[in-house]
């Protein structure tokens, strides 16, 4: 099954994130082994995008909340820890035997 958002095909989770944000996630998260110069350029671009789209952080938070809500049963499917029904040693007052 193929997933399309507009005219763009989303294949990976990163594709969905990029199409939802309108920017690649690496712009916000950085990449391994980037130089100081690359980091500065990336941060400048991110700053410009936020200046042009002041509602972007709220939109991202809203998208994240919807995803968490939609997948809450799977995300929070936890099982309680069960204590083993072992024998307890009786509590004794006084000297040990």
C-alpha positions in Angstrom: 0.0 0.0 0.0 1.3 3.4 -0.9 0.8 6.5 1.1 0.6 9.9 -0.5 0.4 13.4 1.1 -0.6 15.7 -1.7 1.5 14.7 -4.7 4.3 13.3 -2.5 4.8 9.7 -1.7 5.7 9.0 1.9 7.7 5.8 2.3 9.5 6.2 5.6 8.7 7.7 8.9 11.1 10.6 8.1 9.1 11.2 4.9 5.9 11.7 6.9 7.8 14.0 9.4 9.3 16.0 6.6 5.9 16.4 4.8 4.2 17.3 8.1 6.8 19.9 9.0 7.5 21.1 5.6 11.2 20.8 6.4 13.6 17.9 6.8 14.0 16.8 10.5 17.8 17.2 10.2 17.3 20.9 9.9 16.1 21.0 13.5 18.0 18.0 15.0 21.4 18.4 13.2 23.5 15.6 11.8 26.4 13.6 13.1 29.8 15.0 12.4 28.6 18.4 11.1 31.2 21.1 11.3 30.7 24.3 13.2 30.2 26.1 9.9 27.5 23.6 8.8 25.8 23.9 12.2 25.8 27.7 12.0 24.3 27.6 8.5 21.6 25.1 9.6 20.7 27.2 12.6 20.5 30.4 10.5 18.1 28.6 8.1 16.0 27.4 11.0 15.9 30.9 12.5 14.7 32.3 9.1 12.0 29.6 8.8 10.8 30.3 12.3 10.8 34.1 11.6 8.6 33.4 8.5 6.4 30.9 10.3 5.9 31.9 13.9 3.2 29.3 14.4 5.4 26.4 13.4 6.3 25.3 17.0 2.6 25.2 17.9 1.8 23.3 14.8 4.5 20.7 15.5 3.3 20.3 19.1 -0.3 19.9 17.8 0.8 17.2 15.3 2.8 15.4 18.0 -0.2 15.4 20.4 -2.5 14.0 17.7 0.0 11.2 16.9 0.3 10.3 20.6 -3.4 10.3 21.0 -4.0 8.2 18.0 -1.4 5.6 19.0 -1.8 5.8 22.8 -3.0 2.2 23.3 0.1 0.9 21.6 2.5 3.5 23.2 1.2 2.9 26.7 0.5 -0.8 26.6 2.1 -1.7 29.8 1.7 -4.7 32.0 1.9 -4.5 35.8 4.8 -6.2 37.4 3.7 -9.2 39.4 5.6 -10.0 42.6 6.5 -13.7 42.9 4.5 -15.5 45.5 7.5 -16.5 47.5 7.5 -17.5 51.2 8.0 -14.7 53.6 10.2 -15.2 56.6 8.2 -14.5 59.8 9.2 -11.4 61.8 10.5 -12.2 65.2 11.1 -9.9 68.1 14.0 -10.5 70.4 17.2 -12.4 69.8 17.8 -14.5 66.8 17.8 -18.2 67.3 
